[in-house]
Amino acid sequence: MCAHTFTLDDKLVEKISSQFTSRESMWLWLQRELELLVIHHADGFAKADVRIELSRLSQRIASLRQLKAGWDGQAALAPSPKALQQVAMVVSSMPEDILSSCAIFPSNDSCVYLQGRFPNGRLAAYFNGETMTYILKSPQEQMEKKNVAVENESVKQLAQSIKQYCMA
């Protein structure tokens, strides 16, 4: 059996601990979320980079899976399992600096929205279970609009476009 020592810098511990009522609950959470830890080897030590934003958005997706038809008090459809799967794939493939500015919302037609506000632009992505339609807009009125299949290459392209249009 292999044991790893994880070191967390003070800023990261402060960010994590601010979300919990006690250090004990924080460490219990870290143990449960071990699969979300990305291990980096530097200078012979294992270092953990906790994917806090991935965890936050993954929990949001899990909560959307619980919505039933009529969740809005009207005639809204429950989010489509395929749309939730698509947004989960995109979220799990994005870097933390992008995820920290994103939120996920249900629509009333069974689709799911991923929205982001970045230093220099905005993202609106719509997942319908078949494709992802997204619009990136910067303050300089540069705009990119695409309707694409959700696959590794299109997700990489989206992340590159966000960095180019919205975070530069």
Short mmCIF file of the C-alpha atoms (twelve columns), coordinates in Angstrom:
data_MODEL
# 
_entry.id   MODEL 
# 
loop_
_atom_site.group_PDB 
_atom_site.id 
_atom_site.type_symbol 
_atom_site.label_atom_id 
_atom_site.label_alt_id 
_atom_site.label_comp_id 
_atom_site.label_asym_id 
_atom_site.label_seq_id 
_atom_site.Cartn_x 
_atom_site.Cartn_y 
_atom_site.Cartn_z 
_atom_site.pdbx_PDB_model_num 
ATOM 1   C CA . MET A 1   0.000   0.000  0.000   1 
ATOM 2   C CA . CYS A 2   1.285   3.429  -0.963  1 
ATOM 3   C CA . ALA A 3   0.915   6.404  1.355   1 
ATOM 4   C CA . HIS A 4   1.019   10.015 0.202   1 
ATOM 5   C CA . THR A 5   1.673   13.139 2.203   1 
ATOM 6   C CA . PHE A 6   -0.402  16.092 1.062   1 
ATOM 7   C CA . THR A 7   0.679   19.637 1.760   1 
ATOM 8   C CA . LEU A 8   -1.842  22.440 1.496   1 
ATOM 9   C CA . ASP A 9   -0.675  26.036 1.486   1 
ATOM 10  C CA . ASP A 10  -2.205  28.483 3.985   1 
ATOM 11  C CA . LYS A 11  -4.338  30.311 1.380   1 
ATOM 12  C CA . LEU A 12  -5.882  27.059 0.190   1 
ATOM 13  C CA . VAL A 13  -6.606  25.866 3.739   1 
ATOM 14  C CA . GLU A 14  -8.210  29.258 4.497   1 
ATOM 15  C CA . LYS A 15  -10.385 29.066 1.355   1 
ATOM 16  C CA . ILE A 16  -11.445 25.496 2.123   1 
ATOM 17  C CA . SER A 17  -12.020 26.023 5.846   1 
ATOM 18  C CA . SER A 18  -14.184 29.113 5.262   1 
ATOM 19  C CA . GLN A 19  -16.787 26.774 3.743   1 
ATOM 20  C CA . PHE A 20  -17.057 24.558 6.829   1 
ATOM 21  C CA . THR A 21  -18.217 25.013 10.402  1 
ATOM 22  C CA . SER A 22  -15.270 23.110 11.887  1 
ATOM 23  C CA . ARG A 23  -11.841 21.799 10.900  1 
ATOM 24  C CA . GLU A 24  -13.096 18.265 11.612  1 
ATOM 25  C CA . SER A 25  -15.882 18.572 9.039   1 
ATOM 26  C CA . MET A 26  -13.371 20.015 6.554   1 
ATOM 27  C CA . TRP A 27  -11.028 17.040 6.949   1 
ATOM 28  C CA . LEU A 28  -13.930 14.593 6.677   1 
ATOM 29  C CA . TRP A 29  -14.914 16.320 3.438   1 
ATOM 30  C CA . LEU A 30  -11.342 16.102 2.131   1 
ATOM 31  C CA . GLN A 31  -11.259 12.380 2.847   1 
ATOM 32  C CA . ARG A 32  -14.560 11.826 0.998   1 
ATOM 33  C CA . GLU A 33  -13.442 13.979 -1.919  1 
ATOM 34  C CA . LEU A 34  -10.063 12.312 -2.342  1 
ATOM 35  C CA . GLU A 35  -10.899 11.377 -5.919  1 
ATOM 36  C CA . LEU A 36  -11.103 15.107 -6.723  1 
ATOM 37  C CA . LEU A 37  -7.523  15.653 -5.639  1 
ATOM 38  C CA . VAL A 38  -5.005  16.109 -8.377  1 
ATOM 39  C CA . ILE A 39  -1.600  14.854 -7.277  1 
ATOM 40  C CA . HIS A 40  1.464   16.788 -8.340  1 
ATOM 41  C CA . HIS A 41  4.970   15.568 -7.596  1 
ATOM 42  C CA . ALA A 42  7.405   18.386 -6.954  1 
ATOM 43  C CA . ASP A 43  10.752  18.132 -5.174  1 
ATOM 44  C CA . GLY A 44  9.963   14.592 -4.041  1 
ATOM 45  C CA . PHE A 45  6.784   15.583 -2.183  1 
ATOM 46  C CA . ALA A 46  3.210   14.919 -3.210  1 
ATOM 47  C CA . LYS A 47  1.180   18.113 -3.269  1 
ATOM 48  C CA . ALA A 48  -2.607  18.282 -3.483  1 
ATOM 49  C CA . ASP A 49  -4.450  20.789 -5.612  1 
ATOM 50  C CA . VAL A 50  -8.033  20.507 -4.404  1 
ATOM 51  C CA . ARG A 51  -10.528 21.119 -7.204  1 
ATOM 52  C CA . ILE A 52  -12.868 23.196 -5.054  1 
ATOM 53  C CA . GLU A 53  -14.759 24.725 -7.965  1 
ATOM 54  C CA . LEU A 54  -15.202 21.355 -9.660  1 
ATOM 55  C CA . SER A 55  -16.629 20.004 -6.422  1 
ATOM 56  C CA . ARG A 56  -18.986 23.000 -6.079  1 
ATOM 57  C CA . LEU A 57  -20.341 22.639 -9.620  1 
ATOM 58  C CA . SER A 58  -20.530 18.838 -9.344  1 
ATOM 59  C CA . GLN A 59  -22.693 19.257 -6.246  1 
ATOM 60  C CA . ARG A 60  -24.890 21.690 -8.177  1 
ATOM 61  C CA . ILE A 61  -25.317 19.140 -10.989 1 
ATOM 62  C CA . ALA A 62  -26.222 16.481 -8.414  1 
ATOM 63  C CA . SER A 63  -28.881 18.796 -6.959  1 
ATOM 64  C CA . LEU A 64  -30.327 19.432 -10.440 1 
ATOM 65  C CA . ARG A 65  -30.674 15.655 -10.907 1 
ATOM 66  C CA . GLN A 66  -33.196 15.749 -8.040  1 
ATOM 67  C CA . LEU A 67  -35.533 18.247 -9.737  1 
ATOM 68  C CA . LYS A 68  -38.877 16.857 -10.834 1 
ATOM 69  C CA . ALA A 69  -41.312 18.140 -13.461 1 
ATOM 70  C CA . GLY A 70  -43.012 21.286 -12.192 1 
ATOM 71  C CA . TRP A 71  -39.962 22.296 -10.088 1 
ATOM 72  C CA . ASP A 72  -40.697 25.971 -10.824 1 
ATOM 73  C CA . GLY A 73  -44.285 25.781 -9.551  1 
ATOM 74  C CA . GLN A 74  -45.458 25.881 -13.173 1 
ATOM 75  C CA . ALA A 75  -44.971 23.410 -16.026 1 
ATOM 76  C CA . ALA A 76  -41.153 23.254 -16.144 1 
ATOM 77  C CA . LEU A 77  -39.666 19.957 -17.241 1 
ATOM 78  C CA . ALA A 78  -37.030 18.228 -15.128 1 
ATOM 79  C CA . PRO A 79  -33.480 18.624 -16.468 1 
ATOM 80  C CA . SER A 80  -32.648 15.970 -19.045 1 
ATOM 81  C CA . PRO A 81  -30.163 13.324 -17.819 1 
ATOM 82  C CA . LYS A 82  -28.279 13.720 -21.124 1 
ATOM 83  C CA . ALA A 83  -28.030 17.504 -20.698 1 
ATOM 84  C CA . LEU A 84  -26.761 17.030 -17.135 1 
ATOM 85  C CA . GLN A 85  -24.221 14.494 -18.395 1 
ATOM 86  C CA . GLN A 86  -23.039 16.973 -21.028 1 
ATOM 87  C CA . VAL A 87  -22.573 19.838 -18.592 1 
ATOM 88  C CA . ALA A 88  -20.794 17.466 -16.168 1 
ATOM 89  C CA . MET A 89  -18.345 16.485 -18.918 1 
ATOM 90  C CA . VAL A 90  -17.620 20.122 -19.757 1 
ATOM 91  C CA . VAL A 91  -17.221 21.131 -16.114 1 
ATOM 92  C CA . SER A 92  -14.883 18.225 -15.330 1 
ATOM 93  C CA . SER A 93  -12.665 19.205 -18.263 1 
ATOM 94  C CA . MET A 94  -12.326 22.914 -17.469 1 
ATOM 95  C CA . PRO A 95  -9.539  24.463 -15.392 1 
ATOM 96  C CA . GLU A 96  -10.345 25.909 -11.967 1 
ATOM 97  C CA . ASP A 97  -9.701  29.513 -13.027 1 
ATOM 98  C CA . ILE A 98  -12.582 29.228 -15.502 1 
ATOM 99  C CA . LEU A 99  -14.883 27.249 -13.176 1 
ATOM 100 C CA . SER A 100 -14.537 29.804 -10.384 1 
ATOM 101 C CA . SER A 101 -16.523 32.281 -12.497 1 
ATOM 102 C CA . CYS A 102 -19.257 29.851 -13.600 1 
ATOM 103 C CA . ALA A 103 -22.717 28.858 -12.422 1 
ATOM 104 C CA . ILE A 104 -25.178 26.208 -13.622 1 
ATOM 105 C CA . PHE A 105 -28.942 26.733 -13.972 1 
ATOM 106 C CA . PRO A 106 -31.857 24.586 -15.121 1 
ATOM 107 C CA . SER A 107 -34.128 25.825 -17.883 1 
ATOM 108 C CA . ASN A 108 -37.839 25.105 -17.978 1 
ATOM 109 C CA . ASP A 109 -37.522 23.048 -21.200 1 
ATOM 110 C CA . SER A 110 -35.303 20.231 -19.743 1 
ATOM 111 C CA . CYS A 111 -32.051 21.868 -20.835 1 
ATOM 112 C CA . VAL A 112 -29.220 23.162 -18.662 1 
ATOM 113 C CA . TYR A 113 -27.322 26.477 -18.780 1 
ATOM 114 C CA . LEU A 114 -23.680 27.080 -17.891 1 
ATOM 115 C CA . GLN A 115 -22.994 30.775 -17.451 1 
ATOM 116 C CA . GLY A 116 -19.742 32.540 -16.701 1 
ATOM 117 C CA . ARG A 117 -18.730 36.120 -15.941 1 
ATOM 118 C CA . PHE A 118 -15.051 36.701 -16.511 1 
ATOM 119 C CA . PRO A 119 -12.822 39.783 -16.204 1 
ATOM 120 C CA . ASN A 120 -13.242 40.626 -19.890 1 
ATOM 121 C CA . GLY A 121 -16.365 38.876 -21.089 1 
ATOM 122 C CA . ARG A 122 -19.233 36.472 -20.603 1 
ATOM 123 C CA . LEU A 123 -20.171 32.909 -21.490 1 
ATOM 124 C CA . ALA A 124 -23.658 31.525 -22.031 1 
ATOM 125 C CA . ALA A 125 -23.757 27.805 -22.883 1 
ATOM 126 C CA . TYR A 126 -26.950 25.831 -23.466 1 
ATOM 127 C CA . PHE A 127 -26.980 22.018 -23.240 1 
ATOM 128 C CA . ASN A 128 -29.946 20.192 -24.752 1 
ATOM 129 C CA . GLY A 129 -28.737 16.599 -24.512 1 
ATOM 130 C CA . GLU A 130 -27.680 16.532 -28.165 1 
ATOM 131 C CA . THR A 131 -25.419 19.557 -28.643 1 
ATOM 132 C CA . MET A 132 -23.956 22.511 -26.802 1 
ATOM 133 C CA . THR A 133 -24.661 25.999 -28.079 1 
ATOM 134 C CA . TYR A 134 -22.455 28.687 -26.631 1 
ATOM 135 C CA . ILE A 135 -21.890 32.392 -27.007 1 
ATOM 136 C CA . LEU A 136 -18.799 34.207 -25.794 1 
ATOM 137 C CA . LYS A 137 -18.912 37.969 -25.734 1 
ATOM 138 C CA . SER A 138 -16.218 40.445 -24.796 1 
ATOM 139 C CA . PRO A 139 -16.638 44.158 -23.978 1 
ATOM 140 C CA . GLN A 140 -15.046 44.980 -27.349 1 
ATOM 141 C CA . GLU A 141 -18.083 43.350 -28.971 1 
ATOM 142 C CA . GLN A 142 -16.041 40.391 -30.155 1 
ATOM 143 C CA . MET A 143 -18.359 37.447 -30.203 1 
ATOM 144 C CA . GLU A 144 -18.041 33.745 -30.856 1 
ATOM 145 C CA . LYS A 145 -21.170 31.651 -31.292 1 
ATOM 146 C CA . LYS A 146 -21.082 27.910 -31.950 1 
ATOM 147 C CA . ASN A 147 -23.382 24.921 -31.889 1 
ATOM 148 C CA . VAL A 148 -21.211 21.826 -31.405 1 
ATOM 149 C CA . ALA A 149 -21.268 18.232 -30.257 1 
ATOM 150 C CA . VAL A 150 -19.988 17.833 -26.699 1 
ATOM 151 C CA . GLU A 151 -16.702 15.982 -27.107 1 
ATOM 152 C CA . ASN A 152 -13.147 16.434 -25.871 1 
ATOM 153 C CA . GLU A 153 -12.019 18.594 -28.784 1 
ATOM 154 C CA . SER A 154 -14.962 21.012 -28.613 1 
ATOM 155 C CA . VAL A 155 -14.530 21.359 -24.830 1 
ATOM 156 C CA . LYS A 156 -10.814 22.180 -25.286 1 
ATOM 157 C CA . GLN A 157 -11.745 24.744 -27.938 1 
ATOM 158 C CA . LEU A 158 -14.306 26.324 -25.606 1 
ATOM 159 C CA . ALA A 159 -11.730 26.627 -22.798 1 
ATOM 160 C CA . GLN A 160 -9.217  28.210 -25.216 1 
ATOM 161 C CA . SER A 161 -11.851 30.637 -26.496 1 
ATOM 162 C CA . ILE A 162 -12.835 31.660 -22.955 1 
ATOM 163 C CA . LYS A 163 -9.205  32.433 -22.167 1 
ATOM 164 C CA . GLN A 164 -8.741  34.304 -25.463 1 
ATOM 165 C CA . TYR A 165 -11.952 36.370 -25.467 1 
ATOM 166 C CA . CYS A 166 -12.832 36.725 -21.810 1 
ATOM 167 C CA . MET A 167 -9.749  36.395 -19.649 1 
ATOM 168 C CA . ALA A 168 -7.000  38.094 -21.661 1 
# 
